[in-house]
Amino acid sequence: MEAHCSDATCHNGEAQPTLLDDETLYATLTSHISEACGNIPVVTPGDPARSALVKIIKEPCGDAGRMPRGCNPAPGPEYTCLPQEYIDAIEQWVLDGALH
């Protein structure tokens, strides 16, 4: 997560929610509502379709572009979005109940 989501220019200060890898991360993920992505929780345990995190790493969501910000989904060496195996793992974690 740190390499893609919580660097100094994104969720470590500028963008909301702040995603610091500390004791508050789980509570932030499961309680913050993403207004830009249709007023749904960032993570809805057991429901990837109602989890802004899953939606936004796959495609633009509502008023928010695909994350990480500015990623290029073009196939080949230009691809700069999260690797598919990361997306699959996050989606499976949410589907499994987003256990802490």
Backbone as XML, in Angstrom:
<?xml version="1.0"?>
<chain id="A" units="angstrom">
  <residue number="1" name="MET">
    <atom name="N" x="0.816" y="-1.188" z="0.000"/>
    <atom name="CA" x="0.000" y="0.000" z="0.000"/>
    <atom name="C" x="0.862" y="1.254" z="0.000"/>
  </residue>
  <residue number="2" name="GLU">
    <atom name="N" x="1.916" y="1.266" z="0.804"/>
    <atom name="CA" x="2.724" y="2.475" z="0.909"/>
    <atom name="C" x="3.274" y="2.915" z="-0.440"/>
  </residue>
  <residue number="3" name="ALA">
    <atom name="N" x="3.739" y="1.986" z="-1.239"/>
    <atom name="CA" x="4.372" y="2.347" z="-2.509"/>
    <atom name="C" x="3.407" y="3.022" z="-3.463"/>
  </residue>
  <residue number="4" name="HIS">
    <atom name="N" x="2.133" y="2.705" z="-3.363"/>
    <atom name="CA" x="1.165" y="3.226" z="-4.318"/>
    <atom name="C" x="0.190" y="4.246" z="-3.751"/>
  </residue>
  <residue number="5" name="CYS">
    <atom name="N" x="-0.076" y="4.201" z="-2.449"/>
    <atom name="CA" x="-1.212" y="4.972" z="-1.933"/>
    <atom name="C" x="-0.892" y="5.984" z="-0.841"/>
  </residue>
  <residue number="6" name="SER">
    <atom name="N" x="0.155" y="5.816" z="-0.113"/>
    <atom name="CA" x="0.356" y="6.726" z="1.017"/>
    <atom name="C" x="1.677" y="7.486" z="0.915"/>
  </residue>
  <residue number="7" name="ASP">
    <atom name="N" x="2.046" y="7.869" z="-0.299"/>
    <atom name="CA" x="3.265" y="8.662" z="-0.420"/>
    <atom name="C" x="2.986" y="10.115" z="-0.032"/>
  </residue>
  <residue number="8" name="ALA">
    <atom name="N" x="3.998" y="10.937" z="-0.055"/>
    <atom name="CA" x="3.890" y="12.304" z="0.472"/>
    <atom name="C" x="2.906" y="13.183" z="-0.285"/>
  </residue>
  <residue number="9" name="THR">
    <atom name="N" x="2.567" y="12.859" z="-1.524"/>
    <atom name="CA" x="1.682" y="13.735" z="-2.286"/>
    <atom name="C" x="0.239" y="13.239" z="-2.360"/>
  </residue>
  <residue number="10" name="CYS">
    <atom name="N" x="-0.054" y="12.098" z="-1.765"/>
    <atom name="CA" x="-1.424" y="11.577" z="-1.872"/>
    <atom name="C" x="-2.037" y="11.347" z="-0.508"/>
  </residue>
  <residue number="11" name="HIS">
    <atom name="N" x="-2.294" y="10.116" z="-0.157"/>
    <atom name="CA" x="-3.036" y="9.805" z="1.058"/>
    <atom name="C" x="-2.199" y="9.901" z="2.332"/>
  </residue>
  <residue number="12" name="ASN">
    <atom name="N" x="-1.070" y="10.534" z="2.245"/>
    <atom name="CA" x="-0.260" y="10.801" z="3.427"/>
    <atom name="C" x="-0.275" y="12.294" z="3.736"/>
  </residue>
  <residue number="13" name="GLY">
    <atom name="N" x="-1.308" y="12.977" z="3.279"/>
    <atom name="CA" x="-1.382" y="14.388" z="3.570"/>
    <atom name="C" x="-2.385" y="15.145" z="2.725"/>
  </residue>
  <residue number="14" name="GLU">
    <atom name="N" x="-2.278" y="15.066" z="1.408"/>
    <atom name="CA" x="-3.101" y="15.889" z="0.515"/>
    <atom name="C" x="-4.500" y="15.339" z="0.292"/>
  </residue>
  <residue number="15" name="ALA">
    <atom name="N" x="-4.623" y="14.074" z="-0.011"/>
    <atom name="CA" x="-5.916" y="13.482" z="-0.377"/>
    <atom name="C" x="-6.574" y="12.808" z="0.824"/>
  </residue>
  <residue number="16" name="GLN">
    <atom name="N" x="-7.889" y="12.669" z="0.744"/>
    <atom name="CA" x="-8.648" y="12.008" z="1.802"/>
    <atom name="C" x="-9.162" y="10.683" z="1.286"/>
  </residue>
  <residue number="17" name="PRO">
    <atom name="N" x="-9.217" y="9.642" z="2.070"/>
    <atom name="CA" x="-8.781" y="9.628" z="3.454"/>
    <atom name="C" x="-7.269" y="9.503" z="3.562"/>
  </residue>
  <residue number="18" name="THR">
    <atom name="N" x="-6.720" y="9.883" z="4.704"/>
    <atom name="CA" x="-5.304" y="9.678" z="4.970"/>
    <atom name="C" x="-5.118" y="8.202" z="5.285"/>
  </residue>
  <residue number="19" name="LEU">
    <atom name="N" x="-4.202" y="7.561" z="4.583"/>
    <atom name="CA" x="-4.005" y="6.117" z="4.722"/>
    <atom name="C" x="-2.629" y="5.814" z="5.307"/>
  </residue>
  <residue number="20" name="LEU">
    <atom name="N" x="-2.422" y="6.197" z="6.530"/>
    <atom name="CA" x="-1.168" y="5.903" z="7.195"/>
    <atom name="C" x="-1.202" y="4.473" z="7.710"/>
  </residue>
  <residue number="21" name="ASP">
    <atom name="N" x="-0.099" y="3.763" z="7.537"/>
    <atom name="CA" x="-0.019" y="2.374" z="7.989"/>
    <atom name="C" x="0.263" y="2.373" z="9.492"/>
  </residue>
  <residue number="22" name="ASP">
    <atom name="N" x="-0.795" y="2.640" z="10.249"/>
    <atom name="CA" x="-0.677" y="2.672" z="11.700"/>
    <atom name="C" x="-1.933" y="2.060" z="12.310"/>
  </residue>
  <residue number="23" name="GLU">
    <atom name="N" x="-2.121" y="2.247" z="13.606"/>
    <atom name="CA" x="-3.249" y="1.626" z="14.297"/>
    <atom name="C" x="-4.608" y="2.179" z="13.871"/>
  </residue>
  <residue number="24" name="THR">
    <atom name="N" x="-4.633" y="3.275" z="13.119"/>
    <atom name="CA" x="-5.907" y="3.864" z="12.683"/>
    <atom name="C" x="-6.325" y="3.425" z="11.277"/>
  </residue>
  <residue number="25" name="LEU">
    <atom name="N" x="-5.453" y="2.738" z="10.562"/>
    <atom name="CA" x="-5.727" y="2.411" z="9.159"/>
    <atom name="C" x="-7.006" y="1.598" z="8.979"/>
  </residue>
  <residue number="26" name="TYR">
    <atom name="N" x="-7.179" y="0.537" z="9.742"/>
    <atom name="CA" x="-8.364" y="-0.314" z="9.567"/>
    <atom name="C" x="-9.648" y="0.469" z="9.831"/>
  </residue>
  <residue number="27" name="ALA">
    <atom name="N" x="-9.654" y="1.255" z="10.885"/>
    <atom name="CA" x="-10.841" y="2.051" z="11.201"/>
    <atom name="C" x="-11.116" y="3.063" z="10.093"/>
  </residue>
  <residue number="28" name="THR">
    <atom name="N" x="-10.079" y="3.656" z="9.551"/>
    <atom name="CA" x="-10.259" y="4.607" z="8.453"/>
    <atom name="C" x="-10.864" y="3.912" z="7.239"/>
  </residue>
  <residue number="29" name="LEU">
    <atom name="N" x="-10.323" y="2.770" z="6.879"/>
    <atom name="CA" x="-10.813" y="2.046" z="5.704"/>
    <atom name="C" x="-12.271" y="1.634" z="5.843"/>
  </residue>
  <residue number="30" name="THR">
    <atom name="N" x="-12.669" y="1.250" z="7.025"/>
    <atom name="CA" x="-14.021" y="0.718" z="7.199"/>
    <atom name="C" x="-15.040" y="1.759" z="7.659"/>
  </residue>
  <residue number="31" name="SER">
    <atom name="N" x="-14.615" y="2.980" z="7.970"/>
    <atom name="CA" x="-15.581" y="3.976" z="8.431"/>
    <atom name="C" x="-15.665" y="5.219" z="7.543"/>
  </residue>
  <residue number="32" name="HIS">
    <atom name="N" x="-14.629" y="5.487" z="6.748"/>
    <atom name="CA" x="-14.641" y="6.681" z="5.909"/>
    <atom name="C" x="-15.590" y="6.486" z="4.720"/>
  </residue>
  <residue number="33" name="ILE">
    <atom name="N" x="-16.406" y="7.480" z="4.441"/>
    <atom name="CA" x="-17.331" y="7.445" z="3.301"/>
    <atom name="C" x="-16.711" y="8.220" z="2.146"/>
  </residue>
  <residue number="34" name="SER">
    <atom name="N" x="-16.660" y="7.602" z="0.995"/>
    <atom name="CA" x="-16.117" y="8.241" z="-0.196"/>
    <atom name="C" x="-17.225" y="9.015" z="-0.903"/>
  </residue>
  <residue number="35" name="GLU">
    <atom name="N" x="-17.230" y="10.308" z="-0.724"/>
    <atom name="CA" x="-18.222" y="11.144" z="-1.404"/>
    <atom name="C" x="-18.005" y="11.116" z="-2.910"/>
  </residue>
  <residue number="36" name="ALA">
    <atom name="N" x="-16.753" y="11.146" z="-3.339"/>
    <atom name="CA" x="-16.441" y="11.177" z="-4.768"/>
    <atom name="C" x="-16.851" y="9.900" z="-5.491"/>
  </residue>
  <residue number="37" name="CYS">
    <atom name="N" x="-16.974" y="8.823" z="-4.747"/>
    <atom name="CA" x="-17.291" y="7.531" z="-5.356"/>
    <atom name="C" x="-18.700" y="7.078" z="-4.974"/>
  </residue>
  <residue number="38" name="GLY">
    <atom name="N" x="-19.632" y="8.015" z="-4.932"/>
    <atom name="CA" x="-21.030" y="7.670" z="-4.730"/>
    <atom name="C" x="-21.482" y="7.516" z="-3.291"/>
  </residue>
  <residue number="39" name="ASN">
    <atom name="N" x="-20.776" y="8.146" z="-2.355"/>
    <atom name="CA" x="-21.149" y="8.085" z="-0.936"/>
    <atom name="C" x="-21.221" y="6.660" z="-0.402"/>
  </residue>
  <residue number="40" name="ILE">
    <atom name="N" x="-20.200" y="5.876" z="-0.730"/>
    <atom name="CA" x="-20.103" y="4.518" z="-0.194"/>
    <atom name="C" x="-18.843" y="4.426" z="0.659"/>
  </residue>
  <residue number="41" name="PRO">
    <atom name="N" x="-18.810" y="3.471" z="1.593"/>
    <atom name="CA" x="-17.617" y="3.313" z="2.418"/>
    <atom name="C" x="-16.394" y="2.950" z="1.567"/>
  </residue>
  <residue number="42" name="VAL">
    <atom name="N" x="-15.231" y="3.323" z="2.058"/>
    <atom name="CA" x="-13.997" y="2.925" z="1.378"/>
    <atom name="C" x="-13.952" y="1.407" z="1.314"/>
  </residue>
  <residue number="43" name="VAL">
    <atom name="N" x="-14.245" y="0.746" z="2.424"/>
    <atom name="CA" x="-14.312" y="-0.714" z="2.463"/>
    <atom name="C" x="-15.605" y="-1.127" z="3.163"/>
  </residue>
  <residue number="44" name="THR">
    <atom name="N" x="-16.402" y="-1.931" z="2.475"/>
    <atom name="CA" x="-17.575" y="-2.563" z="3.064"/>
    <atom name="C" x="-17.241" y="-4.038" z="3.195"/>
  </residue>
  <residue number="45" name="PRO">
    <atom name="N" x="-16.871" y="-4.500" z="4.397"/>
    <atom name="CA" x="-16.470" y="-5.898" z="4.549"/>
    <atom name="C" x="-17.495" y="-6.858" z="3.942"/>
  </residue>
  <residue number="46" name="GLY">
    <atom name="N" x="-16.991" y="-7.768" z="3.103"/>
    <atom name="CA" x="-17.836" y="-8.767" z="2.461"/>
    <atom name="C" x="-18.482" y="-8.318" z="1.167"/>
  </residue>
  <residue number="47" name="ASP">
    <atom name="N" x="-18.337" y="-7.035" z="0.799"/>
    <atom name="CA" x="-19.046" y="-6.516" z="-0.375"/>
    <atom name="C" x="-18.150" y="-5.630" z="-1.239"/>
  </residue>
  <residue number="48" name="PRO">
    <atom name="N" x="-17.334" y="-6.233" z="-2.104"/>
    <atom name="CA" x="-16.458" y="-5.436" z="-2.965"/>
    <atom name="C" x="-17.212" y="-4.449" z="-3.848"/>
  </residue>
  <residue number="49" name="ALA">
    <atom name="N" x="-18.429" y="-4.785" z="-4.258"/>
    <atom name="CA" x="-19.204" y="-3.896" z="-5.133"/>
    <atom name="C" x="-19.627" y="-2.615" z="-4.423"/>
  </residue>
  <residue number="50" name="ARG">
    <atom name="N" x="-19.662" y="-2.627" z="-3.095"/>
    <atom name="CA" x="-20.004" y="-1.435" z="-2.308"/>
    <atom name="C" x="-18.787" y="-0.916" z="-1.548"/>
  </residue>
  <residue number="51" name="SER">
    <atom name="N" x="-17.612" y="-1.152" z="-2.107"/>
    <atom name="CA" x="-16.363" y="-0.695" z="-1.505"/>
    <atom name="C" x="-15.658" y="0.232" z="-2.488"/>
  </residue>
  <residue number="52" name="ALA">
    <atom name="N" x="-15.563" y="1.501" z="-2.111"/>
    <atom name="CA" x="-14.931" y="2.486" z="-2.997"/>
    <atom name="C" x="-13.503" y="2.094" z="-3.342"/>
  </residue>
  <residue number="53" name="LEU">
    <atom name="N" x="-12.781" y="1.513" z="-2.410"/>
    <atom name="CA" x="-11.402" y="1.114" z="-2.669"/>
    <atom name="C" x="-11.320" y="0.153" z="-3.846"/>
  </residue>
  <residue number="54" name="VAL">
    <atom name="N" x="-12.158" y="-0.861" z="-3.846"/>
    <atom name="CA" x="-12.145" y="-1.847" z="-4.935"/>
    <atom name="C" x="-12.539" y="-1.188" z="-6.249"/>
  </residue>
  <residue number="55" name="LYS">
    <atom name="N" x="-13.596" y="-0.395" z="-6.207"/>
    <atom name="CA" x="-14.066" y="0.261" z="-7.436"/>
    <atom name="C" x="-12.992" y="1.161" z="-8.045"/>
  </residue>
  <residue number="56" name="ILE">
    <atom name="N" x="-12.354" y="1.969" z="-7.208"/>
    <atom name="CA" x="-11.480" y="3.017" z="-7.721"/>
    <atom name="C" x="-10.113" y="2.504" z="-8.165"/>
  </residue>
  <residue number="57" name="ILE">
    <atom name="N" x="-9.717" y="1.320" z="-7.726"/>
    <atom name="CA" x="-8.459" y="0.765" z="-8.230"/>
    <atom name="C" x="-8.678" y="-0.008" z="-9.529"/>
  </residue>
  <residue number="58" name="LYS">
    <atom name="N" x="-9.964" y="-0.209" z="-9.891"/>
    <atom name="CA" x="-10.289" y="-0.894" z="-11.132"/>
    <atom name="C" x="-10.638" y="0.062" z="-12.266"/>
  </residue>
  <residue number="59" name="GLU">
    <atom name="N" x="-11.245" y="1.200" z="-11.921"/>
    <atom name="CA" x="-11.721" y="2.148" z="-12.937"/>
    <atom name="C" x="-12.077" y="3.468" z="-12.257"/>
  </residue>
  <residue number="60" name="PRO">
    <atom name="N" x="-12.280" y="4.522" z="-13.025"/>
    <atom name="CA" x="-12.752" y="5.765" z="-12.399"/>
    <atom name="C" x="-14.075" y="5.507" z="-11.682"/>
  </residue>
  <residue number="61" name="CYS">
    <atom name="N" x="-14.288" y="6.247" z="-10.605"/>
    <atom name="CA" x="-15.488" y="6.032" z="-9.802"/>
    <atom name="C" x="-16.101" y="7.379" z="-9.472"/>
  </residue>
  <residue number="62" name="GLY">
    <atom name="N" x="-17.291" y="7.638" z="-9.978"/>
    <atom name="CA" x="-17.943" y="8.910" z="-9.724"/>
    <atom name="C" x="-17.079" y="10.067" z="-10.185"/>
  </residue>
  <residue number="63" name="ASP">
    <atom name="N" x="-16.805" y="10.994" z="-9.278"/>
    <atom name="CA" x="-15.988" y="12.162" z="-9.604"/>
    <atom name="C" x="-14.490" y="11.904" z="-9.487"/>
  </residue>
  <residue number="64" name="ALA">
    <atom name="N" x="-14.112" y="10.719" z="-9.080"/>
    <atom name="CA" x="-12.696" y="10.410" z="-8.863"/>
    <atom name="C" x="-12.153" y="9.553" z="-9.997"/>
  </residue>
  <residue number="65" name="GLY">
    <atom name="N" x="-10.961" y="9.880" z="-10.445"/>
    <atom name="CA" x="-10.301" y="9.072" z="-11.461"/>
    <atom name="C" x="-9.764" y="7.784" z="-10.870"/>
  </residue>
  <residue number="66" name="ARG">
    <atom name="N" x="-9.375" y="6.897" z="-11.737"/>
    <atom name="CA" x="-8.811" y="5.627" z="-11.283"/>
    <atom name="C" x="-7.566" y="5.896" z="-10.453"/>
  </residue>
  <residue number="67" name="MET">
    <atom name="N" x="-7.383" y="5.105" z="-9.427"/>
    <atom name="CA" x="-6.231" y="5.231" z="-8.555"/>
    <atom name="C" x="-5.279" y="4.061" z="-8.785"/>
  </residue>
  <residue number="68" name="PRO">
    <atom name="N" x="-3.988" y="4.261" z="-8.515"/>
    <atom name="CA" x="-3.403" y="5.488" z="-8.009"/>
    <atom name="C" x="-3.515" y="6.614" z="-9.027"/>
  </residue>
  <residue number="69" name="ARG">
    <atom name="N" x="-3.597" y="7.829" z="-8.504"/>
    <atom name="CA" x="-3.826" y="9.013" z="-9.323"/>
    <atom name="C" x="-2.878" y="9.043" z="-10.520"/>
  </residue>
  <residue number="70" name="GLY">
    <atom name="N" x="-3.478" y="9.252" z="-11.674"/>
    <atom name="CA" x="-2.696" y="9.380" z="-12.895"/>
    <atom name="C" x="-2.209" y="8.080" z="-13.491"/>
  </residue>
  <residue number="71" name="CYS">
    <atom name="N" x="-2.674" y="6.949" z="-12.966"/>
    <atom name="CA" x="-2.174" y="5.687" z="-13.522"/>
    <atom name="C" x="-2.649" y="5.521" z="-14.968"/>
  </residue>
  <residue number="72" name="ASN">
    <atom name="N" x="-1.843" y="4.844" z="-15.745"/>
    <atom name="CA" x="-2.136" y="4.610" z="-17.151"/>
    <atom name="C" x="-2.522" y="3.145" z="-17.317"/>
  </residue>
  <residue number="73" name="PRO">
    <atom name="N" x="-3.806" y="2.849" z="-17.660"/>
    <atom name="CA" x="-4.248" y="1.468" z="-17.792"/>
    <atom name="C" x="-3.924" y="0.820" z="-19.145"/>
  </residue>
  <residue number="74" name="ALA">
    <atom name="N" x="-3.181" y="1.524" z="-20.008"/>
    <atom name="CA" x="-2.844" y="0.961" z="-21.313"/>
    <atom name="C" x="-1.990" y="-0.293" z="-21.136"/>
  </residue>
  <residue number="75" name="PRO">
    <atom name="N" x="-2.289" y="-1.345" z="-21.896"/>
    <atom name="CA" x="-1.500" y="-2.572" z="-21.772"/>
    <atom name="C" x="-0.057" y="-2.347" z="-22.217"/>
  </residue>
  <residue number="76" name="GLY">
    <atom name="N" x="0.813" y="-3.183" z="-21.694"/>
    <atom name="CA" x="2.214" y="-3.108" z="-22.079"/>
    <atom name="C" x="3.042" y="-2.314" z="-21.084"/>
  </residue>
  <residue number="77" name="PRO">
    <atom name="N" x="4.212" y="-1.865" z="-21.512"/>
    <atom name="CA" x="5.130" y="-1.187" z="-20.588"/>
    <atom name="C" x="4.617" y="0.154" z="-20.082"/>
  </residue>
  <residue number="78" name="GLU">
    <atom name="N" x="3.604" y="0.718" z="-20.742"/>
    <atom name="CA" x="3.041" y="1.994" z="-20.306"/>
    <atom name="C" x="2.092" y="1.837" z="-19.112"/>
  </residue>
  <residue number="79" name="TYR">
    <atom name="N" x="1.718" y="0.595" z="-18.770"/>
    <atom name="CA" x="0.772" y="0.330" z="-17.687"/>
    <atom name="C" x="1.378" y="0.764" z="-16.356"/>
  </residue>
  <residue number="80" name="THR">
    <atom name="N" x="0.676" y="1.679" z="-15.651"/>
    <atom name="CA" x="1.195" y="2.168" z="-14.366"/>
    <atom name="C" x="0.173" y="2.053" z="-13.242"/>
  </residue>
  <residue number="81" name="CYS">
    <atom name="N" x="-0.937" y="1.366" z="-13.481"/>
    <atom name="CA" x="-1.925" y="1.160" z="-12.427"/>
    <atom name="C" x="-1.449" y="0.007" z="-11.534"/>
  </residue>
  <residue number="82" name="LEU">
    <atom name="N" x="-2.223" y="-0.287" z="-10.492"/>
    <atom name="CA" x="-1.846" y="-1.406" z="-9.640"/>
    <atom name="C" x="-1.818" y="-2.692" z="-10.456"/>
  </residue>
  <residue number="83" name="PRO">
    <atom name="N" x="-0.862" y="-3.561" z="-10.172"/>
    <atom name="CA" x="-0.845" y="-4.853" z="-10.856"/>
    <atom name="C" x="-2.135" y="-5.626" z="-10.565"/>
  </residue>
  <residue number="84" name="GLN">
    <atom name="N" x="-2.588" y="-6.397" z="-11.536"/>
    <atom name="CA" x="-3.845" y="-7.131" z="-11.396"/>
    <atom name="C" x="-3.842" y="-8.027" z="-10.163"/>
  </residue>
  <residue number="85" name="GLU">
    <atom name="N" x="-2.705" y="-8.619" z="-9.834"/>
    <atom name="CA" x="-2.675" y="-9.494" z="-8.659"/>
    <atom name="C" x="-2.901" y="-8.707" z="-7.360"/>
  </residue>
  <residue number="86" name="TYR">
    <atom name="N" x="-2.504" y="-7.441" z="-7.299"/>
    <atom name="CA" x="-2.804" y="-6.590" z="-6.142"/>
    <atom name="C" x="-4.306" y="-6.318" z="-6.082"/>
  </residue>
  <residue number="87" name="ILE">
    <atom name="N" x="-4.878" y="-5.978" z="-7.231"/>
    <atom name="CA" x="-6.314" y="-5.702" z="-7.292"/>
    <atom name="C" x="-7.102" y="-6.936" z="-6.860"/>
  </residue>
  <residue number="88" name="ASP">
    <atom name="N" x="-6.718" y="-8.102" z="-7.390"/>
    <atom name="CA" x="-7.395" y="-9.346" z="-7.031"/>
    <atom name="C" x="-7.277" y="-9.632" z="-5.539"/>
  </residue>
  <residue number="89" name="ALA">
    <atom name="N" x="-6.109" y="-9.396" z="-4.961"/>
    <atom name="CA" x="-5.896" y="-9.663" z="-3.539"/>
    <atom name="C" x="-6.743" y="-8.725" z="-2.669"/>
  </residue>
  <residue number="90" name="ILE">
    <atom name="N" x="-6.809" y="-7.457" z="-3.032"/>
    <atom name="CA" x="-7.616" y="-6.500" z="-2.276"/>
    <atom name="C" x="-9.092" y="-6.860" z="-2.378"/>
  </residue>
  <residue number="91" name="GLU">
    <atom name="N" x="-9.536" y="-7.182" z="-3.580"/>
    <atom name="CA" x="-10.941" y="-7.569" z="-3.765"/>
    <atom name="C" x="-11.272" y="-8.829" z="-2.958"/>
  </residue>
  <residue number="92" name="GLN">
    <atom name="N" x="-10.368" y="-9.804" z="-2.939"/>
    <atom name="CA" x="-10.597" y="-11.034" z="-2.182"/>
    <atom name="C" x="-10.613" y="-10.755" z="-0.679"/>
  </residue>
  <residue number="93" name="TRP">
    <atom name="N" x="-9.721" y="-9.864" z="-0.219"/>
    <atom name="CA" x="-9.683" y="-9.492" z="1.206"/>
    <atom name="C" x="-11.021" y="-8.880" z="1.613"/>
  </residue>
  <residue number="94" name="VAL">
    <atom name="N" x="-11.557" y="-7.986" z="0.793"/>
    <atom name="CA" x="-12.860" y="-7.382" z="1.087"/>
    <atom name="C" x="-13.946" y="-8.439" z="1.070"/>
  </residue>
  <residue number="95" name="LEU">
    <atom name="N" x="-13.944" y="-9.292" z="0.046"/>
    <atom name="CA" x="-14.942" y="-10.355" z="-0.068"/>
    <atom name="C" x="-14.899" y="-11.299" z="1.143"/>
  </residue>
  <residue number="96" name="ASP">
    <atom name="N" x="-13.697" y="-11.548" z="1.648"/>
    <atom name="CA" x="-13.533" y="-12.419" z="2.816"/>
    <atom name="C" x="-13.890" y="-11.725" z="4.138"/>
  </residue>
  <residue number="97" name="GLY">
    <atom name="N" x="-14.360" y="-10.500" z="4.071"/>
    <atom name="CA" x="-14.788" y="-9.812" z="5.275"/>
    <atom name="C" x="-13.844" y="-8.733" z="5.764"/>
  </residue>
  <residue number="98" name="ALA">
    <atom name="N" x="-12.798" y="-8.460" z="4.974"/>
    <atom name="CA" x="-11.834" y="-7.396" z="5.331"/>
    <atom name="C" x="-11.351" y="-7.561" z="6.762"/>
  </residue>
  <residue number="99" name="LEU">
    <atom name="N" x="-10.924" y="-8.757" z="7.074"/>
    <atom name="CA" x="-10.493" y="-9.041" z="8.445"/>
    <atom name="C" x="-9.301" y="-8.197" z="8.840"/>
  </residue>
  <residue number="100" name="HIS">
    <atom name="N" x="-9.327" y="-7.756" z="10.061"/>
    <atom name="CA" x="-8.296" y="-6.876" z="10.627"/>
    <atom name="C" x="-7.037" y="-7.629" z="10.903"/>
  </residue>
</chain>
